[in-house]
Structure formats: structure tokens, C-alpha cells
Amino acid sequence: MKNTLVLCLLLSFLVTGAATQQLPNADLLNQPPRPATAAECPKLDDWSTHTEKSCYRTTPRYEETLAYSRRLAQAAPKQVKLETFGKTSQGRDLFALIVSRDGVFEPEALRKANRPIVYIQNSIHAGEMDGKDASLALIRDIVVRKTLAALIDRAVLVVVPIYNADGHERFGPYNRINQNGPQEMGWRTTARQLNLNRDYMKADAPETRAFLKYWNRWLPDFFVDDHVTDGADYQYDITYFLDTDQSSHPPLGSWIQTTFRPEMERRINASGHLIGPYIDFLGRTPDTGISTYQSPPRFATGYVNLQNRPSMLIEMHMLKDYHTRVTGNYETLRVVLELINRDADQLVRIVREADQATIAAGREHRAEFPLVLEPTGETKPFQYKGYKWTVEKSEITGNEWVQYSQDPIDIVIPQQVGLRVVRSATIPAAYIVPAEWTPVIDTLVAHGLELRRTTAAWTGEVEAYRCETPQWQPQPFEAHHLASWPKQQRDAQGNACRLVREKMNFPAGSVVVPMAQRAAKVAMHFLEPAGPDSAVVWGFFDGAFEQKEYGEAYVLEKLARDMMAKDPKLKQEYDQKVASDPSFTGYERLNWFYQRSPWWDDRIGLVPVGRLQTLDGVPVGK
């Protein structure tokens, strides 16, 4: 009895302290200290999560999260399975909780039963851990307390509490200057300083490779990526983005926009939280309006969209207190699962139809596939719930300084609503990649694409791309120097690469990528140079643009004179170049003649990937 009284007094002290203690970064945010009040602290029991026990003041470390996950699996072994699916750079296990109502944990059996599989990913940016704490509480309420048991009537959950586990353990109070709690949190990137939410297409990180293998095992029907946003201040504690664009299967986009989205917003707002679309202003202030954009496949949701699955980005608002953010994330996941259970048959059917449509398009290989999209400029009025703001000139930067008050305003602002295709490519029957380009082939393998190998050397005429020599970004981005082409290198349609017919040699073991497959859209985005996250853009083919042989100046001087003497039109072209381009000087002039001579390497600028319109005659294995 005495020990129980001491424990109660200590718990009361901790809860009161959690309710009144200012967070380390509250002053920097110019926000009132707003941890949970004592009234908001949940009633505690043996199944309270670490975060609930601290009254939303702290978040558990990796080992604590893993220990609670083990408890869940041990408490409900017929409904929860804990499994690992890879390791981080520093050797930590990547783990997931599988939640199924009846102990069926095999993806193939679940697909045969038409049960939608929902993949919930947390802490990809490990300072943004709201989804982790919300997911643990949600699973507990499904399988232990059983207050939300209906959420797995049809749906099966694959929940990754901590994706960026190494970043999660770079733990400290000063990792997120824009964020109001918890007291300490993880770091944005991996131990190798890679941002996993820029890595889905290039797949540099071992964590990404593990995800891709795991994804292809489960092939979920719905994907959720939990984040905490940076940006402006506003009343919404939840914002979200659902990827649908011209590359999406139209019925899937229709279900998202007309059936899922409106009801999701209604139910979440009814829970006491406020949800709105992902907010990225066209200018510095809200009145400029909300932008729209293509989500390229370097991002989780953009990548999953290419996999024919609905993908939802959840962004909790950084300035809201941790209690509001975790409970808001919880309610969002609850509502998403309610709707997936309600629409289970429809969702599974549409996803399968989307896969079949992609396979059919690859088999016919006539359609144009969109690669680059941009806003049309079309807008609609949007009722924006924000805070009043002022704009001053900063004495520090000399730029405009936007400051937000806590005075709510409701105003109508424009919201962009349309995208148009600016670059596309016709779907080929297949691509062929020479065996020597192993980094490219290894990445295709990592994506789980269906590949075939040539059984003998083959020489044939294929479509291929010749590209202008790109300009490489001087500063590294995600451990690469991205390639791009300025406007003057592009044609009237914006293309810096032109499609040509080339006779090319492919050794035995070269890889053929048929387009009549479910994930064909991923292959096109990676192998078409115009794709925003293509292998060319990320530098996989940089060697194709390097000049390896050079002529000595005293040799090229004679060559230039001989060529001009024999070809008056060439001399006229050279004279025009000299007159019009002041930067055309010195050795560059000699190299200009070298490029037009028989000694020039005609493979420079040729991307070594063939586009095949038929596999007839190509010696491919099964």
C-alpha cells in the first residue's frame, strides 16, 4: 500500500511536470509552450505507450520501440507478427509489424482472399516520429484493447515503426529547429547522410534496397507515408497529399478524388482535428495561392504511384504540440483504415485492373507515357484557414520576413488544380541494357523488375537517345551531381535528347526489360533520359558523355586546314561559329574540327540503352 502511494505521487508529479514544462525549442519558434495539459494526459495502464506515459513529452528510442513491438506480437500472436526485412548501414534491423485478424500473414494467401494490404511507413525522416507513436497506439487498440478491432475486418496492416533506424538513433533536442516537440528526436537522414525520401528511384541506400524487396513481396494496395511538415503556420494540424496524375490509372484516380478524399476529410474534421491539402504557396505569403506539382519517383509517394497503388503523404504540422500531432496522426490512420475496409472490394479490384492495364499497354507498345508534368495554371477558389501575417524587411537578410500571429483568419485563395504533360515517350516493347553497365542493371534488379538475359552476343539496330552534353550540378545532391540541360541546349519541345536509330552491340548477359509487366512505369522513368529521376539525370551514364581521346594541337592545326580546304561549306560554318560565339576560342576551335573528323568517337552522347519494338531475333533466355 505504501509503495503504491509513492508510485501514484511520483506519477502525478511527472504528469504535472509534462503538462507545464516548456519544450527546448519553444522560444525559437515564438510559440506558446503547449505540451499536453494534465486533462489531456491519457489514463495509464500496463499497455500505455512510452509517449503516453510521458504525457506526449518524449518519444521512445529504437530499442524501446522494438521492445514494445515485441510485446504486441507476444500478446496477440494470432493477429500480430513481428518480422525483419533488412539492415541499415550501421547494422540495425529494419522491422515491421504485420496485423491480420485471423493469423494469415502470407501475402499470396491474402491476395487470393481479396483482402487489401495497407503499408504504413514511419520515421523515414527520423526527427518526424509522430506516425511511429500513433501507429503503436493504433495497433494496441486493435489487438489488445480491441476498441478498434474492426479496422482489420478486411484490411491487413504492414506497419514499419522506424524506417530510418540509424537516423532515429542520432538522437538529440536540437535536430528539428522548426518543430515543437518532443524533447528529443532523431535526425533527417541516414548514417551515410542519405535522405531516404529522395532515394526511391536511384536506390543507393541499403534501407531502400531492403524496402524495394519488401515492397515486391507484399505489393500493398494502399501506401501511407507519415511525416511532419516544415513551412508556413496555419490552423490545420494535418495536411496531406494524394498522388494522382496522368500516369495514374484513371479509375484509381477517380476513386481517390471522388470517393475517398471527401469522406476522409469529413471524418477527420469530425474527430476534432483539422485537415487540409498539402500547402506550398506560390509565393511567400498565403494570398499568392497554393501550388500543385508532379511528385517525381525519388519520393515515396511518387514512386508508389508508378506502382499503380494509391499513395498518401501525411504531414503533421510542426508547430502544433506533440499531443495534438500524435493524436491527429492516429485519427488520420483510423479514418484511412475505416474507408479501406468499407471499400475493400472496390480498391482491390481497381488496383488489379491498373496492373493489367499497364501490362496491356506494354504489350501493345503504342501509347505515349507521360514523364514530365507541369501546372496548367488553372485554379479554383480554396477556403484557407490560416493565421494573420505581416511582412517586414529583415535587417539581417534584406529580404522580406513573413511573421505569423496566432489570430485565425478564413480567406479565399487560389489553388492550382491541373497538370499538363510537357515530355513523354512512346512505350517500347522492351529496353535492352548492355551487360557491362552493371550499376544500372543492379538498380533494375533492386526494383524487382522482370528481366531477361541475352544468351549470346547480339548486334542489331535499335532506337536510342543521343543527348547534348549535360551540365552537372556543382554541389552534390544526395551524393550525386545531377545532370541537366539549360534551355539553349533544348529543342522547341524542350528535349535535350533526340531519338535515333543506331546499330549497337550487346554482349551475352545483356539485360532485356519487357514492358508487358506490372512495374513497367518504373522502368520507363529510370531508362528514359527525360524522366526527372532517370539514370541519366542521376549520373549512372556520365561516362557516356566523356571524351577519352584527344588530338595534339599541332596535329589538329593541320587537320583543320585540310578539312576547310576540302569543304568550303565547313569553312563557312566555322567562320559563322567564330563570329557568333565569343566563348569559342583556343583549343575548343581545334576540337570542333576533331568532332567532325573520322577520328571522333561517335558514341559520345549516345545513351547505351536500346529501345526494342520487337524481341524477334534477340537471343533472350526465359
N, C-alpha and C positions, 0 to 999 in steps of 0.2 A: 504493500500500500504506500509506504513511504517512497520507494523508488518510483512508483507510478506518478506520485505527486510531483517529484522533482522533474521527471521527464515531461510532464504537462507544462510545468512552469518554464522549462527550457524551450520547449516547442513554442509556447506563447511569446517568449522573448524573441526567438528567431523570426517568427511571422511578423511581429510588430516591427522589428528592425528592417525586414524586407520591404515592408509597406512604406517606410519613411526614409530609407537611405537613398541618397541621390546617386545615380549612376555615374561612372567615371567621366563619361563624355557629355553629360547633360549641359554643362556650361558652354562647351564648344558649340553645341547645337542651338544654343539660345532657346532651349525648350524648358518648360517647367518640368522638374523631376517627377516622372509619372510611372514608377513601378506600380504593381497591383496594390490596391488598398486592402486592408485587413478583411473587409467584407467580400472582396473578390478572391481571396485565397481559398482554394478548394478544401473541403473536408478531407482529412488524410486517413488513409488506411494502408494496409501492407502492400497494396498494388499501386499506390501513388508513384508517379514518375519522379525522377530526380528534380526536374524543373518544377513540378507541382509542390514538392516538399520544400523547395526554396521560395515558394510564392512567386515564381516566374522571375527570380533574380539571377539564376545561374542555369547553365546547360551542362549536361554530363560529358565527360571525356570519352574517348574511343572505347577504352576497356569497360567503363561503366555502362556505356550504351550496349556493348556486346553482352555484358552480363545480364542486363535487363531483357535483351532479346532471347538469350538462352532460357531465362525464367519463363517467358511467354511460351516458348516451344515445349518446355518441360511440363507446363501447366495444362496445355491443350495439345498433346501430341497427335491427336486425330484431326486437328484443324490447323496446326502451325508446324511448319518445317523450317529450320534454320540451315542454310547451306552457303558455302563459299563458292565464288566464281572467278577468282583470280587473286593476284597480289599486286601491291603498289610497288613503286620504285624502291622504297625502303623495306619492303618485305611484309607489310601488314596485309592481313586477309581482307579481301572485299567480300562482304556477306550480305545476304538478303533473307527476308522472312517471306515464306510462301503461306498464304492464308486461304484455305479451302474448307468449305462447310463439312465435307464428308471424307477427308483424308486422301482425296485424289490429287496428287501432286505432279503427275506426269503431263507435260504439255500436249502430247499427241492425244491422250485419252480425253483431256479437257476440250480439245478442238472437236473431237468426234461427238462430244456431248453438247456442242454449240454453247459452251459457257465462255463468256467474254473474259479475257485476261487483261488486267489493268496493271501497268507498270508505273510505280510511284518512285521517283528518284529524288533524293535529298542530299543537301550539302555538297553539290558539285562545286560551288563556291563555299568553302567550309567556314567562312565567317557568317554565312547566311544559313543558320541551322534551324530556323523556325519549323520547317517541314519535318525535320527529324523528330523534334519533341512532339509535334502534333501527330505524326504517324504512330509513334509508340503508344500514345494515349488512345488513339483510334483503334489500334489492334487490340489493346487491352479491353476496350469497351465492347468489341465484337466477340472476343473468345473467352474472356474471364468474367467480366461483369455482365456480358450478354445484353446490355441495353441497346446495342446496335447490331445484334446478330443478323438482322435481315439484310445487312449490306453485303453479305456473301451468299444470299439465296441463289443467285446466279453467277455473280462476279467472283473471280479468283484474283487475289492480290499478289503481286510480286513487289515487295517494298524494300528498297535499298536505303537504310537509315543514313549511312555516311558513304558517299561515293568517293569523294576526295579525302581519303583517310589520312594521308601524310600531311596535307594542308590543315586538316582538322586538329592535328596534334602540334602544330605551330601555334600554340595557344597563348593568348595574352589579352590585356584590356585595351590595347591601342591598335588593333588590327582593322577597325572599321570606324573611321572618324565621323562618317555620316550617319552612324547607326545608334539608336537609343536602346542600348542593352542587347544581350545580358551583360553581366560584369566582365566576363572574358569570353572570347570566341576564337575560332580558327582563322586560317589565312586563305586568301582567294585562290591561290594556285597550288600546284603540286610541289613536291620537294625539288623537282627539276625546273621549277618556275614556269610550268606549262599551265595555261588556262584550259581546263578540260572542256569548257563550253566554247572553245574555238578549234577543237581537235577532232571533231567527228568525221570529217572527210579525209584529212591527211593522216590521222591515226598514228601520231608519233608516240603517245604515252602508253605504257603497259596497261594503265587503267582503261584507256579507250579500247585497246585490243581485247581486253577482258570483257568490256561491255558489249562489243560487237559480237563476240562469240556467244555471250549470254543472250543477247537480243535474238540472234538467229535460232537459238534453242527454243525460246519462248514464243517469238513472233506475237507480241501482245496486240490486243485490239484497241487499246487506248493507252496513251502515254501522258504522264504528268511530271513536270519538272518544277520543283519548288525553289523559289529564290526570295531575296529581299532586294527591293529596287533602290537605286540612287536616283536623284533628280529633284524635281520641284516639290513643294509642300502643298498638300490639298487635303480635303476631308476624307477621301477614300482610304480605308486601311488595307484594302485588297485591290490590286489591278491584275489584269490577265490578258493573254494574247492567245488566240486560237489560229493556227496556221491553215489558211485555205487560199490558194491562188490558182493560176491557170494550169499548174502542173498537178493539181488535186483531181481526184475522181469526182465529177460533178455531183452525183447523188450523195457522196460523203460530205462535200461542202454544203449541200442543201440541208442535210440533217443537222449539221453543226449550227448553221446560221438561223434556221427557221424553227427547229425543234429543241435542240439542246441549249443554245445560248440564252434565249429569253427566259426559259423556265429556271435555268441555273441562277441567273441574276435575281429573279423574283424570290427564290427560296433563300438565297444567301442574305439578301437585304431583309427578309422577314426574320432572320436569326438575330438581328441586332447589329450586324456588321454592314459595312457599306462597300460595295464592289463597283468598279468601273473598268473601262478598257485600259490597256497599257497606254501610258501617257508620255509622249515625246513631242514637245512643242516644235512647231515650225520655226519659231524664233525664240527669243529669250523669255518671253512672258506669255501667260495663258491666252491672252486675247489674239495672239497670232494663229492659234488653232493647233489641232492635233494631227500629226503626220501619220502616214501609212508607208509601208516599205516591204520589200521582199526579204524574207528571212532565209539567208543562204544556208547551205548544209554544213557549214562549220559549227552552227548552233544545233543543240539537241533537237529543238522542235522543228527546225528547217530540215534536218536530216530525216527525222521520223516522218515528216510529210512526204518525202520522196519514197518512203517505205509503205505508202498507202494507208497510214494509220493516223487517226486524229491525234493531235499533239497540243497539249495545253501548258502554257507557261503561266505559273502563278507567281506574282510579285507582291509580297507583303511590303507595306510602306515603312521605310527605315526609321522615320521619326515617331512612329507610334510606339508605345511602350511594349515590352515583351509579352505581357499578359494578353494585350489586345492582338498582337501579331500571332502568337501561338494558337489562341482560341479561334482567331479568324481563319488561319490555315486549316485547322481542324474542321470547322464548319464548311469550308470550301470542299475539302476532300469528302466529307459526309454527303454533301449535296451531289457532287460528281458521281459518287457511287450509287446513290439513290436513283439517279437518272439512267445510269448504265444498266442497273438491274431492271428498271422499268422498260428500257428499250433494248434489252439484251438480244433478242432475236433479230431486230432490225439492224443493230450495229454489226453483229457477226456476219449477217448476210451482205451488207454493203461493203465491208472490208474484204470479204472473199470475192465479191464482184469486182472490186477495184484491182485486186491481184490478177484476176482473169483478164480484165481489160488491158492491163499492162502487158501481159503475155501475148494477147491477141495483136496489140499494136506492134510488138516486136516481130511477130510472125509475118505481119503484112508489110512492115517497114516502109510505109509511105508517108505517115503523118509527121508534122512538124512538132518538135518538143521544145517548150519554152525554157530558156536558160537564164536570161536576164530580164528583169521586170523593173518598171519604174512607175511612180504615181501618174495617173492621168490628169491630176489637178481637180478632178470632180470632188465636191464636198457636200456634206449635209449638215444641218444645224445640230449641235450637241449641247444638252443642258449640263453644264460643267459645275461641279460642286467643289469650289476651291476656297482659298483664303485671300483676303485683300493683300495687295502687294504694293510696294513702292520701288521706284528705280532712281538710284543716285549714281553720281560719278564717283568711282573709287579713287581715293587719294593714293592708294598703293599701286594699282594697275593702270589707272587712267581709263579703264573700261567701265561699262555700266555694271552696277551692283544691284541685283534684284534681292529685295528683302521681303519676307512673308510675315504677316501678322498671324494671330490666331482668331481673327474675325472672319467668320464664314461668309461666303458670297455664293449665290447661284446666278450664273450668267450663261448666255448662249454664245458658243464659239463655233467656228467651222471645224469639221472633222473630215479629213481626206478618206475617201471610200473606195477608190478604184485603182487598179494596176493595169498597165499595158505591157505587152511583150515587145522588147526592143531588140533582142537577139535570140535566135532559135536555131535548131539543127534538125535536119531530117533524120528520122530513126533509121540506122542501117540494119542489115541482117545480123551483123556481128562486128566486133573490133578484133584486131589481131595485134599483139604486142610482142616484139622480138624477145627471145629468151634472155638476152644479155641485160635487159632493163629490169633487173631483179627488184630494186626498191618499189617500182611501180607495180610489178606482179605481186610482191609480198603484200602490198596495200589492198590490191583487189582480192587476194585470198582472205585478208583480215575482214573484209566486208561480207564475207560469206557468199560471194557471187558464184554462180555455176560456171566453171571454167573447163575448157578442154585444151589439151596439149597437142601440138603437131607431132606426128610420129616420124617425120622425115623433113629434111630441108625443103623449102618451097620458095620459088620465085614467081611473082605474079604482079599484075597491075592492080593497084588498089587506089581508092581515094585517100588522100592525106592532106594535112594542112601545112602550108608554108606561111610562116609568120615573120613579120618585121622583128628585128632585134629589139626586145623589150628594154625598158628602163627599170632597174631594180631599186626598190625602196632602200634608201641609205641606212635607215635604222631597222634593227631586227624586229619582227613581229612574230611572236610565238616560235622563236628560234629559227625563223626563215626570213629571207629578204624577198618580199613578194615582187613578182613581175607585173608590170602594167605598161600600157601604151598610151602616150599622150594623144590628144586629138589630131595633131598633124600626121600621126602615123596611121590613122584610121581612114577608111573609105567613107563614102556618103552614108552608108548604112551603119557605120560605127565599128566595122570589122577591121582588125589588125592582122587577121589570118585569112588566107584565101584557100578554098578547096581546090585541089589539083589532082590530076591522075599521074601516078608515079609507079614505075616498075621498082619493086623493093624485094630484098632478100630476107627471108625469115628462116633461121636455123631450126633444126629439130628441137622440140621442147618449147617453142614459142607458144604463147597463150592466146587462145581464141575465146572471146566473151560473147556468147549468143545473146541477142536482145529478146528472144522469146522466153523471158524468165521474170519472175516476180519482182526482183530488185533492179530491173534494167535502168530505171531512172537514176539510180546511184551511179551506175557505170557511165551513163551519158554525162552526168555532171562532172565526173572525175576525168574522163578522157576527151571531152570536147574542150578545146582551149578557151572558148568564150565563157565557159562556166565560171561563176565568181569564185569557186573553190576548186578549180581544176588542177590537175597535176602540173600543168604548165605554169599557172599562177603561183603555186606553192614552191616552184623551183625543182620539181622532180626531173625536168628535162633541160635544165640550164646548160648542160654540156652540148646540147644540140645547137646552141647559139654562139659557141666559142670558135674563133678562128685559131687553128692549130699550126698551120703552115704559113710562113711569111716569105716575101721576096726581099732580097737586099736592095737598097736604094739604087746602087749602081747598075743592078740588073734590070730593075723596073723602069729606070730612066730610058734605057734603050728600048724596052718593050713598049712603053708609052709612045715613043716617037714612031716606032714601026707601025703600031696599031692606027695612029692618026694618019700616017702617010697612006695606008691602005684603005682607010674608011673615012671619007670626008664627013659623012653623017655623024660618026662617032666624035670626030673633032668638033663639029658644031654643037653636039650635046654637051661635050666637055666645056667648051667656051661659055655656053649658057649657064652651066653649073657654077663656074668660076665667077661670072658676073652677078649671079643672083644670090649666092650663099657666101657671106663674108667669113663664115667659120670653116669653109672648105679650103684648107691650106696645108702646106708641108707634105708629110708622108701620106696623109689622107688622100691627096690627089693621085699619088702613085698607086695606092691600094685600090683606088677607083678603077684603074685600068686592069689591075690584077684580078678584080672581081669579074671582069668581062672577058677574061682570057681563058683558054682551055685548062690552065693550071689551077683554077679556082675550085675549091671544094663545094660542089653543088648540093651537098647535104646540109650545109649550114642554114639554119632557119627551117629545116624540114622536121616536123614533129614525128618521131619514129613510131607512129601508131597508124595502122591501116584500117580503113572502113571498108567492109566487105558487103556487097549486095547479094552475094550467094556464097555458100560454102562448097559448091561444086568444084572439084579439082584440088581442094585444100586437104592435105593428108592429116585429118584430125582423128584422134582416138575417141573412144566413147567416154 
